[in-house]
């Protein structure tokens, strides 16, 4: 009787959350999917069925091609940069340096602020102005005599989106560092000592022992960083505003929905973003569940 009562109490406690998730997550996903298959354009709802026309229109839209290109460039640079810097910082902190707690907090601090705040700061740092209006990093490079490093930053044709990844790397590399540091601290010391006894140097230890053992951490970090990059919006708006060369699907969705009132196409972009994130998350969840089951 007591077990049954505890079971009923547990169900009663989680039921409100289940109902809320069912309505405000999966319910709205279903509603968005329905809107994406309609020709709703304007303030008044129009659920006339058009099938996949909104999706076909997107893939024939040159602007959406720019969005895909920019997303790929941003994702590759952001993910690789965050992984390399995060791993480097974790290895440095793993050397039992003095003040480790201070440096660990310092590296993690950027993660505590939003992309909007990061974007505002880096908008000044990456000011592309020259001459008397020069400021930020360009002014620093000019003062140090490093003129070859002065850049137009996010206004650079074609590759401007690559520079937008720099603030994102700055913000998320500390998080990646924390993941790697936890992985490093979980590796038995006996493995390193055995490798040293066998004559392996520090580089060989990291290459053949440490890094292979950190592959699950790397996979987790890639999944987390990848899904962040796919839906990036606020950082680009804060740094550069709405510019076609820096356009990404999330910005296009905002403009086509709330500026153009083309809710059908906006919903289609939202569904594509959801599917792109699911392509990353679902296989990772399946892999994690299978790994836990085997253990």
N, C-alpha and C positions, 0 to 999 in steps of 0.2 A: 504493500500500500504506500509506504514511504517513497519507494523508488518511482512508483507511478506518479505520485504527487510532484516529485522533483522533476520528472520528465515533462509534466504539464506546465510547471512553472518555467522551465527552460524554453519550451515552445512558445509560451505566452510572452516571454521577454524578447525573443527574436522575431516574432510575428510582425510587429510594427515596422521593423527594418526591412523585412522581406517584402511587405506590401509597398513600402516607400520605394524600394529599388525596382520592384516590378512596374510601378507606375511611372516614376520619374527618370528611370534609366531605360529599361526595355520597352516600356510603353511609348516613350518619346522617340526611341529608335525606330519602332514600328511605324509611328506616325510620320516621321521624317522620310522613311522609305516609301510610304504611300504618297507623300507630297512630291517626292522625286519622280514619280511616275505620272504626275499630272501636269497640266499646262498652266498652273496657277501663276499668273503675272498680274500684279496690282494689289491693292489693299484688300479687296474682297476675295474670299476663298473661291477657288475654282478647281474642283477635283476631277475635271474631265480627263479620262484615261488617255495617255499618249504613249504608254509603254516605255521603251528605252530611248525615246527621242532626245530627252535632256542629256543623257549620257553620250549619245552619238554626237550631239551638238558640241559637247565639251571637247571630245577628242578631235573634232574638226576645227576647233577654235585655236588660232595661232597664239593667243594669250595663254591658254592652258598649256600649250607646248612649252612656253617660256617658264611657266610655273613648275612643270615637271623637271625641266633642266635645272632651274635654280634650286629646287629641293634636293636633287641628286648631288649637286656641287656642295651645297651647304651641309648635307648629311655626311658625305665622305670626309670633308675637312673637319667638321665638328667632332665626329666620332673618333677619327684617327688621332686628331690633336689632343682630345681629352684623354684617350687611352695612353698615349705616349707620355704626356706630362704627368698624368695621375700615377702611372707606374714608376716614373722617375722619382717623383716626390715620395712615394711609398718606400722605395728602396733606400732613399736617403734617410727617412725617418726610422727605418728598420735597423740602422747602424748604431742604435742606442746613443744618439747625440744628446748633448745637454740642452735643456729647454724643449724637449720633444713635445710636451703638452702645449706649450705656447705656440709652437710652429704648427702643430696639428690643428689647433683652434683657428690660427691665422689662415691656413689653407682652406678650412671648411667655411670660414665666414662668408665668402661670396655666395655660397649656396643659400644662406639665410635670407637673402634679399631677392626681390622679384626681378623678372626680366625687364620690367618697366624702369626700375631704378638703375639697373645695369645699363640699359639703353641710353638713359639720359646722361649718365656719366661718360659713356663711351662716345656719345654724340659729340661731346666737347673734345675728347681725346683724339677722335678721328676726324676732326674738322679739316675738310679738304682745302680750305682757303690758303692762299699764299700771300707773300708780300707783307704789308703792314697789318693785315688781318690774320696772320698766321698764329695759330695757337695749338695747344695740346701736344701730341707726339711730334708733329711736324716742327713746332717751335723748339722742342727739345733736340731733335735731330739737327736743326739748323744751328742751334747754340753749340752743339758738340762737334760741328763740322762734318756731320754725316749727311751731306746733302743728297747722296745717292739713295738714302732711305726715305726721303720725303715722298709722300704718295698722295694721290687723290682719293684714296681709300674707297668708300662705297660708291663714289661717283665714277670709278674706273669702268670703262665700257666692258661689258660681258662678264668680267671677273669681279665686279663690285660685290656680288653676293658672297664671294669667298671671304672678303674682309668682315662681313657681318658675322661670320662664324667666330671671329676672334673674341668678342665679348662673351659669346656662349661658352667657348672653351675656358675662358677665365673663370666663369661662374661655376661650371660643372666639373672641372678637373680636380677640385678638392674633394668632391663626392666620389669620383673615381679613385682618388688616392685612398680614401677611407675604405673602399671595397678591397683594393689590393693590399692595404696594410693589414686588414683583418685576415686575408688569405695568407699573407707572409707569416703572420704570427701563429697561424694554425699549422704550419709545416714543422714537423718534428726536428729538433736540433740534431738528433742522431743521424739524420740523412746527410746533413752538411758535413758533420764530423766524419762519417764514413767515406764520403767523397774526398775529403781532404786527405784522409789516410791513404786513399788509392792514388793520390797525386794530382787530383783535379785542382785547377786554380779557381779564383773567384768567378771569372767570366764563364768558365766551363760549368761551374755549379749552377749559375743562373740559367745558362742556355739549355743544359740537358736535364736539370732537376727542378729548379724553382719554376721557370716559366711553363713547362708542361703541366705542373701541378696547379698552376694558376689559370688554366684554360676555362674551367667552369666560371671563375670570376670574370674573365674576359668576355665570355658569352653573355653573362648577366648584364655586365656594363654596356655591351653593344646593344642589347635589347632595350634597356632603359634609355640610353642616349638616342638610339634610333627612333623610338616612338616620340621622344621630345622634339627631335628635329623635323619629323613629318608634320607636326601640327604647330610649328613655330609661327607666331603672329605678333605678339606684343613687342618683342625685341626689335624686329624690323621697323615697326611703326614708331617706336621710341627713338631709334637711331636715325632713320632716313624718311619716315613718313610713307605715304602711298606713292611709289614710283614703279612704273612698269618694268624697268630693268631689274628691280629687286622684288618683283611680285612672286608670291607663293600661293598655293591653293587656299590657305586660310584667309588671306587678304582678299583674294578674288571672291571667295564665298561671302565675306562680309559686304563687299561692295555690291555684288550682284543681288544680294538679298535685301540689304537695308538701304542702299542707295538707289538701286534699280528696281526694287520690288519684284524681282523675278524669283519668286520663292521656289518654283519647281527646279530651276537650275541650281540655286543655292543649296537646296536639299540634296541634289545629285552630287554636288561637290562634297557635302558632309558625309554622304554614304561612301564615297570613294576614299575619303580620309579614314573613315572607320575601318574599311576593308584593308587599307594599306597598313594600319596599325595592327589589325587582327592577323595579318600575314606574318608579322614579327612575333606577336605575343602568343598566339595559339600554339604554334610548334614548340615554343620555349616552355609553355606550361605542360604540354604533353611529354616533352623530354624530361622535365623536372619530376613529374608524377611517376614516370617509368623508372627513373633513377632511384627515387625514394622507395618504390615498390621492390626493386632489386635488392636494396640495402636491407 
